[in-house]
């Protein structure tokens, strides 16, 4: 979880990380995301951006949601697809760039972002949020957990402030909830500081 990373890793860098076990792969869904699922916040067809090896996507499918998971790392998607086949879960796992969401040519009722938002630089973050707005139906919901600037230990991905989160979703969105949270980690006891948000898409343009 605290392995140093540049802002917005390239697809090849993500793929290389799967030669071993990346620090964000903990072998199960993040507990904070399970809390979101337990609250029945998500519905319909859900897009999992940066799904990794699919633990969260498969859990959503087990709860009756229709799920599409995307990741830029082919190895991650291959592993997720094997998990889906072994569990007999009809999850669509695709190799796809999260900065090109409209190219999916699909619409979704909800989306989840578990640890992807914080990898983007300022320019790419705008592109990513704009893409999310385009592929979510009006009234759709985004459940997002990202690394927080409250984390004081060295290393790890970019820290995101509350102000950056609010500014990123200030046009075309309504932040329903935004609260401090924790990323679970197999590396550090107590995990890492995070932000957990539920964000709703409205009909306003994103600019």
C-alpha positions as MATLAB code, in Angstrom:
seq = 'XXXXXXXXXXXXXXXXXXXXXXXXXXXXXXXXXXXXXXXXXXXXXXXXXXXXXXXXXXXXXXXXXXXXXXXXXXXXXXXXXXXXXXXXXXXXXXXXXXXXXXXXXXXXXXXXXXXXXXXXXXXXXXXXXXXXXXXXXXXXXXXXXXXXXXXXXXXXXXXXXXXXXXXXXXXXXXXXXXXXXXXXXXXXXXXXXXXXXXXXXXXXXXX';
ca = [
       0.000    0.000    0.000;
       2.909    2.375    0.614;
       5.091    1.453   -2.332;
       6.220    4.725   -3.989;
       4.366    5.455   -7.205;
       4.312    8.387   -9.629;
       1.113   10.203  -10.386;
      -0.848    8.251  -12.992;
       1.066    5.033  -13.565;
       1.236    3.892  -17.160;
      -0.591    0.769  -18.292;
       2.746   -1.035  -18.665;
       3.709   -0.105  -15.110;
       0.461   -1.496  -13.759;
       0.939   -4.643  -15.800;
       4.483   -5.050  -14.484;
       3.213   -4.778  -10.917;
       1.241   -8.003  -11.453;
       4.441   -9.991  -11.909;
       4.077  -10.300   -8.150;
       1.323   -9.263   -5.743;
       0.651   -5.508   -5.962;
       0.214   -3.756   -2.605;
      -3.396   -2.900   -3.430;
      -4.362   -6.583   -3.872;
      -5.372   -7.814   -0.409;
      -7.230  -10.963   -1.500;
     -10.671   -9.651   -0.609;
     -12.809   -6.526   -1.076;
     -11.861   -3.485    0.966;
     -13.972   -3.429    4.165;
     -15.104    0.152    3.501;
     -16.552   -0.947    0.156;
     -18.314   -3.845    1.825;
     -19.909   -1.302    4.140;
     -21.210    0.516    1.065;
     -22.630   -2.719   -0.308;
     -24.263   -3.544    3.019;
     -26.012   -0.154    2.902;
     -27.572   -1.054   -0.478;
     -26.314    2.160   -2.033;
     -25.579    0.585   -5.414;
     -28.097   -0.743   -7.903;
     -28.499   -1.985  -11.469;
     -25.484   -2.239  -13.765;
     -22.278   -1.266  -11.955;
     -18.949   -0.306  -13.526;
     -15.869   -1.186  -11.461;
     -13.044    1.060  -12.665;
      -9.586   -0.308  -11.940;
     -11.061   -3.625  -10.810;
      -7.733   -5.431  -10.423;
      -8.211   -9.168   -9.989;
     -11.922   -8.729   -9.387;
     -12.604   -9.349   -5.695;
     -14.988   -6.396   -5.318;
     -16.663   -6.983   -8.683;
     -17.348  -10.606   -7.805;
     -18.750   -9.663   -4.411;
     -21.135   -7.222   -6.083;
     -22.238   -9.958   -8.485;
     -22.863  -12.313   -5.562;
     -25.235   -9.682   -4.189;
     -27.257   -9.633   -7.383;
     -25.754   -6.648   -9.201;
     -24.816   -6.712  -12.865;
     -21.125   -5.866  -13.022;
     -18.569   -4.836  -15.609;
     -14.986   -4.589  -14.363;
     -12.229   -2.816  -16.271;
      -8.489   -2.581  -15.740;
      -5.574   -1.558  -17.946;
      -3.476   -4.548  -16.812;
      -4.146   -7.671  -18.916;
      -2.778   -9.965  -16.198;
      -5.216   -8.541  -13.646;
      -8.149   -9.078  -16.012;
      -7.006  -12.603  -16.827;
      -6.899  -13.467  -13.125;
     -10.286  -11.840  -12.541;
     -11.793  -13.826  -15.407;
     -10.484  -17.088  -13.926;
     -12.025  -16.194  -10.563;
     -15.349  -15.444  -12.244;
     -15.323  -18.742  -14.104;
     -14.442  -20.714  -10.971;
     -17.221  -18.975   -9.034;
     -19.654  -19.265  -11.951;
     -20.308  -15.529  -11.761;
     -21.342  -13.697  -14.955;
     -19.067  -10.673  -14.534;
     -17.711   -9.003  -17.681;
     -14.009   -8.255  -17.195;
     -12.391   -6.090  -19.867;
      -8.921   -4.705  -20.529;
      -9.704   -1.009  -20.872;
      -8.233    2.403  -20.070;
     -10.245    4.251  -17.419;
      -9.410    7.510  -19.208;
     -11.438    6.304  -22.202;
     -14.683    5.295  -20.525;
     -16.980    6.568  -23.319;
     -15.278    4.077  -25.653;
     -17.023    1.304  -23.727;
     -20.219    2.342  -25.574;
     -22.252    1.376  -22.517;
     -24.265    3.141  -19.855;
     -24.215    2.267  -16.181;
     -26.452    2.902  -13.191;
     -23.545    3.079  -10.740;
     -19.768    2.936  -10.579;
     -17.204    2.016   -7.960;
     -13.664    3.352   -7.728;
     -11.595    1.546   -5.120;
      -8.166    3.157   -5.197;
      -7.964    4.446   -8.773;
      -8.838    8.141   -8.484;
      -5.637    9.021   -6.638;
      -3.294    7.721   -9.364;
      -4.247   10.454  -11.850;
      -2.493   13.771  -12.335;
      -4.612   16.930  -12.440;
      -5.299   16.835  -16.191;
      -6.129   13.123  -16.303;
      -8.319   13.395  -13.229;
     -10.562   15.879  -15.069;
     -10.721   13.556  -18.068;
     -11.584   10.600  -15.851;
     -14.381   12.400  -14.005;
     -15.791   13.706  -17.296;
     -15.795   10.157  -18.649;
     -17.611    8.879  -15.592;
     -20.277   11.526  -16.053;
     -20.770   10.459  -19.666;
     -21.202    6.754  -18.945;
     -23.377    7.029  -15.812;
     -27.106    7.448  -16.195;
     -28.674   10.583  -14.651;
     -29.139    9.923  -10.964;
     -26.410    7.293  -11.043;
     -24.100    6.869   -8.078;
     -20.354    6.619   -7.713;
     -18.853    4.953   -4.618;
     -15.240    6.094   -4.308;
     -12.416    5.448   -1.873;
      -9.082    7.179   -2.391;
      -5.838    7.843   -0.559;
      -6.109   10.816    1.829;
      -3.770   13.684    2.657;
      -4.265   12.716    6.301;
      -1.829    9.834    5.702;
       1.543   11.005    7.052;
       3.762    8.007    6.283;
       6.182    8.201    3.365;
       5.599    6.510    0.035;
       2.386    5.401   -1.551;
       0.246    7.105   -4.174;
      -0.691   10.744   -4.363;
      -2.511   12.160   -1.362;
      -5.932   13.643   -2.134;
      -7.368   16.484   -0.072;
     -11.022   17.043    0.682;
     -10.814   20.249   -1.359;
      -9.539   18.387   -4.425;
     -12.332   15.839   -4.148;
     -15.004   18.505   -3.853;
     -13.569   20.530   -6.729;
     -13.293   17.446   -8.962;
     -17.002   16.727   -8.540;
     -18.277   20.303   -8.392;
     -19.917   20.346  -11.832;
     -22.526   17.799  -12.856;
     -22.366   15.975   -9.546;
     -23.651   16.117   -5.981;
     -21.523   14.722   -3.162;
     -23.981   12.893   -0.933;
     -21.456   11.763    1.678;
     -17.739   12.342    2.175;
     -16.021   10.967    5.262;
     -12.636    9.823    6.567;
     -12.011    6.114    6.070;
      -9.224    3.525    5.971;
      -7.705    1.343    3.291;
      -7.061   -2.125    4.653;
      -3.466   -3.240    4.085;
      -1.515   -6.469    4.336;
       1.658   -4.410    4.747;
       0.917   -1.924    7.532;
      -1.128   -2.484   10.668;
      -4.053   -0.105   10.828;
      -4.117    0.438    7.077;
      -3.913    3.819    5.370;
      -5.942    7.005    5.657;
      -8.548    7.412    2.945;
     -11.626    9.327    1.887;
     -14.883    7.471    1.272;
     -17.536    9.217   -0.812;
     -20.905    8.595   -2.391;
     -21.328   10.953   -5.328;
     -24.463   11.299   -7.455;
     -24.557   12.259  -11.127;
     -27.067   14.920  -12.120;
     -28.115   16.378  -15.457;
     -25.758   19.331  -15.370;
     -22.819   19.464  -17.798;
     -19.327   18.830  -16.437;
     -17.802   21.709  -18.369;
];
